Amino acid sequence: MAMPQIQDKPEDNIFDAVRWSYETVAAMAKHVKICEDKIADYAASFPEMSPENVFDAEHHYESEDPEKLAAYVLILDSINFGSGYEPMLVEQGWTLIDESLYFTLSTRLKQYFDYVGIMTATQLSQMTTEDCCELLGLNVKMKDHKEFAGQCALSMRELGHVIMEEYEGSFLKFVERANGSVEKLVRQMVSMHHFSDIHDYKGLMVPFYKRAQITAADLQLAFARRGITLFEDMEQLTMFPDNAVPHVLRVDGILEYSDDLAARIDRGDIIESGSEEEIELRACAGQVVELLAKHLDMRSMDVDHILWHRSVEGELYLKSQPHRTLSRFY
C-alpha cells in the first residue's frame, strides 16, 4: 500500500499547522480510522447552534479589574489538565466539585482569589507541590495527588517566571501583547514548555496546542462578561483536542479503533502520551471536527463544543470511558 503524499507543514499560521497535523496524521493512521462516508449524515444530526458557552459566576472568579481577571484565567489554564489522573485522584479521596475536574480547579482557584486575593507572578513563580495540594484540596501524602500537584506547580512556576521576566509582572500585559490577535496569543502561550503540545509522529513534528487554544477562548469569555472583546479572529481556533471528543465520535460510529486499542481503552489502560495511538486519537478527532465544520458552515470550536456537551450530558456516552492518558496537555 502506497504511503499518502504528505504536504509541507504550514509555518506562517499556527492554526494552519494544527489543521495540517489533523489531516496528515489521519491520512497515515493505522490505529484509528475515520468513517468519512458517515460524515454528511452525522452533520445533519447537529443543532444549528452550539450550546451557550459561559464563564459562570458560580465556578469562576469575577472582577472589574482586568489585571485580576487576566491573572485568574491564565493561572487557571496553567493547571487546566489532568483527565487521565482524575480516576486515581478520586479513588484516593479527592472530592470533585459538581463531579467535574475542571469545575474543581476553577472553583478552588476562584475561592483563593475571593478570600486571599490575587496571586502575583512572584507568588506563582515560587509555587510548590505542597502549595498546590493546599490550593486544590489534594492530599500530599497520596502518591497520585502529589504527582498531579507537582505537575501543576511546575506549570504555574513557569507562567510566573515568564510574566515576571517578560511582561513586567503583569498578566494583563501578556494579553495585551497579542494586540487583539488570537493567533499571536496562542504563539505566546506555546512558547512556554508546559503549553508546547507538539509531538513526534513517525518522524513528523505535529502540534495540537489544546491548552493554549482553550486559554484564548477562556480569556474571550471572561472579558466578554465585562463587555470587552479581546480577539476578532476567534474563528481561526480549531477544536481543543483531548479525550472527550474522540470518545463521542467512537460511540457514534464515526471513529473506529483497532481491536487492540479498543480493548486497552475499554480496560482502562493508560495510553501513553505522545504514542502513535494517542496522537492518532486526538488528530483523527480533530480532522472529523474540521470536516463537520465545513459541512455545517460552523466554527470548529463550536462543533467541538457540541460534541463535548454530548460527552458529559448524554447517558449513552457515560456508559463507557474515553481513553486515559497521563498528560499535562489535557
KELO-733300 format. One line per 3 residues: number of its first residue (from 1); their letters; for each residue x, z, y of C-alpha. Coordinates in steps of 0.5 Angstrom, whole numbers. Example, Ala and Ser with C-alpha at 12.3 -4.5 7.8 and 13.67 -1.06 7.14 Angstrom:
BEGIN
1 = as = 25:16:-9  27:14:-2 .
END
This chain:
BEGIN
1 = mam = 0:0:0  3:-2:7  4:3:12 .
4 = pqi = 0:3:18  3:0:24  5:6:29 .
7 = qdk = 4:4:36  9:8:41  7:14:44 .
10 = ped = 5:14:51  9:18:55  6:17:62 .
13 = nif = 0:21:61  0:28:57  -7:26:54 .
16 = dav = -6:19:52  0:22:48  -5:27:45 .
19 = rws = -10:22:43  -4:18:40  -3:24:36 .
22 = yet = -10:24:33  -10:16:32  -3:16:29 .
25 = vaa = -4:22:24  -11:20:22  -8:13:20 .
28 = mak = -3:16:16  -6:22:13  -6:23:5 .
31 = hvk = -10:30:5  -16:29:10  -20:22:10 .
34 = ice = -25:20:16  -31:17:13  -32:12:19 .
37 = dki = -38:9:16  -42:15:18  -40:16:25 .
40 = ady = -45:12:28  -51:15:24  -47:22:26 .
43 = aas = -47:21:33  -55:19:33  -56:26:31 .
46 = fpe = -53:29:37  -56:32:43  -56:28:50 .
49 = msp = -52:34:53  -48:40:50  -50:47:51 .
52 = env = -48:50:58  -41:53:58  -40:59:62 .
55 = fda = -36:65:64  -41:70:63  -40:77:66 .
58 = ehh = -41:81:60  -35:79:57  -31:76:63 .
61 = yes = -27:79:69  -30:77:75  -27:78:82 .
64 = edp = -28:75:89  -20:75:90  -18:68:87 .
67 = ekl = -11:71:85  -14:76:81  -18:71:78 .
70 = aay = -13:67:76  -9:72:73  -14:74:69 .
73 = vli = -15:67:66  -8:66:65  -7:72:62 .
76 = lds = -13:72:57  -11:65:55  -4:67:53 .
79 = inf = -7:71:48  -13:67:46  -11:65:39 .
82 = gsg = -11:69:32  -17:66:28  -12:66:22 .
85 = yep = -11:73:23  -18:75:24  -20:77:17 .
88 = mlv = -14:81:16  -15:85:22  -22:86:21 .
91 = eqg = -20:88:14  -15:93:17  -20:97:21 .
94 = wtl = -21:92:28  -28:92:30  -30:86:34 .
97 = ide = -34:85:40  -40:81:38  -37:79:32 .
100 = sly = -32:75:36  -25:75:36  -25:71:43 .
103 = ftl = -30:76:46  -26:82:43  -20:79:47 .
106 = str = -23:77:53  -27:84:54  -21:88:52 .
109 = lkq = -18:85:58  -24:85:63  -24:92:61 .
112 = yfd = -17:93:63  -18:89:70  -24:93:71 .
115 = yvg = -21:100:70  -14:100:71  -13:94:76 .
118 = imt = -10:87:76  -4:86:71  2:84:75 .
121 = atq = 7:79:73  12:84:73  8:88:68 .
124 = lsq = 6:82:64  14:81:63  15:88:60 .
127 = mtt = 9:88:55  11:91:49  8:90:42 .
130 = edc = 5:98:43  2:96:50  -1:90:46 .
133 = cel = -4:95:41  -7:99:46  -10:94:50 .
136 = lgl = -13:90:45  -15:97:41  -11:95:35 .
139 = nvk = -7:100:30  0:99:31  1:103:24 .
142 = mkd = -2:97:21  2:91:19  -2:85:21 .
145 = hke = -4:89:27  3:90:29  5:83:27 .
148 = fag = -1:80:31  0:84:37  7:82:37 .
151 = qca = 6:75:38  1:77:44  6:81:47 .
154 = lsm = 12:75:46  7:70:50  5:75:55 .
157 = rel = 12:76:57  14:69:57  8:68:62 .
160 = ghv = 10:74:66  17:71:67  15:64:69 .
163 = ime = 10:67:74  16:71:77  21:67:77 .
166 = eye = 18:60:79  12:62:82  14:68:87 .
169 = gsf = 10:73:82  3:69:84  -2:67:79 .
172 = lkf = -6:63:84  1:59:86  1:57:79 .
175 = ver = -6:54:79  -5:51:86  2:48:84 .
178 = ang = -3:43:80  -6:40:86  -12:39:83 .
181 = sve = -10:35:77  -12:38:70  -6:33:67 .
184 = klv = -1:37:72  -4:44:70  -3:42:62 .
187 = rqm = 4:40:64  6:46:67  3:50:61 .
190 = vsm = 6:47:56  13:48:59  12:55:56 .
193 = hhf = 14:56:49  8:59:47  4:53:49 .
196 = sdi = 8:48:47  4:46:41  8:40:38 .
199 = hdy = 9:39:31  14:34:27  9:30:22 .
202 = kgl = 13:25:18  19:25:23  14:24:29 .
205 = mvp = 13:29:34  6:30:35  3:34:41 .
208 = fyk = -4:38:41  -4:43:46  -10:46:45 .
211 = raq = -9:53:49  -6:49:55  -12:45:55 .
214 = ita = -17:50:54  -14:54:59  -15:49:64 .
217 = adl = -22:49:62  -23:56:63  -20:56:70 .
220 = qla = -25:51:72  -31:55:69  -28:62:72 .
223 = far = -27:59:79  -34:55:79  -37:61:79 .
226 = rgi = -34:62:86  -37:55:88  -30:52:87 .
229 = tlf = -28:46:83  -21:46:81  -20:40:78 .
232 = edm = -23:33:79  -21:30:73  -23:34:67 .
235 = eql = -26:28:63  -19:27:61  -19:33:57 .
238 = tmf = -19:32:49  -22:37:44  -19:43:43 .
241 = pdn = -16:42:36  -17:49:32  -20:50:25 .
244 = avp = -27:51:27  -29:43:28  -25:41:22 .
247 = hvl = -30:45:18  -36:43:21  -34:36:20 .
250 = rvd = -33:37:13  -39:41:12  -43:35:15 .
253 = gil = -39:30:10  -35:26:16  -28:29:14 .
256 = eys = -26:29:6  -21:33:4  -16:32:-2 .
259 = ddl = -18:36:-8  -12:41:-8  -13:42:0 .
262 = aar = -20:43:-1  -19:48:-7  -14:52:-3 .
265 = idr = -18:53:3  -24:55:-1  -20:60:-4 .
268 = gdi = -18:63:3  -10:61:2  -6:60:8 .
271 = ies = -5:53:10  2:53:14  2:52:21 .
274 = gse = 6:45:22  5:43:15  2:36:13 .
277 = eei = -4:39:11  -5:43:17  -3:37:22 .
280 = elr = -8:32:19  -14:37:19  -13:38:27 .
283 = aca = -11:31:28  -17:28:24  -22:32:27 .
286 = gqv = -19:30:34  -20:23:32  -27:24:30 .
289 = vel = -29:27:36  -26:21:40  -30:16:36 .
292 = lak = -36:20:37  -35:21:45  -34:13:45 .
295 = hld = -41:12:41  -44:18:46  -41:16:52 .
298 = mrs = -39:23:53  -33:27:55  -29:29:49 .
301 = mdv = -29:36:51  -37:36:51  -37:33:44 .
304 = dhi = -32:39:42  -37:44:45  -43:41:41 .
307 = lwh = -39:42:34  -36:49:36  -43:51:37 .
310 = rsv = -45:49:30  -39:53:27  -42:59:30 .
313 = ege = -49:58:30  -51:54:24  -52:58:18 .
316 = lyl = -50:52:14  -43:53:17  -43:60:16 .
319 = ksq = -44:60:8  -36:57:7  -30:58:11 .
322 = phr = -25:54:15  -18:53:14  -14:59:15 .
325 = tls = -7:58:19  -3:64:22  -1:61:28 .
328 = rfy = 0:62:36  -4:56:38  -11:57:36 .
END
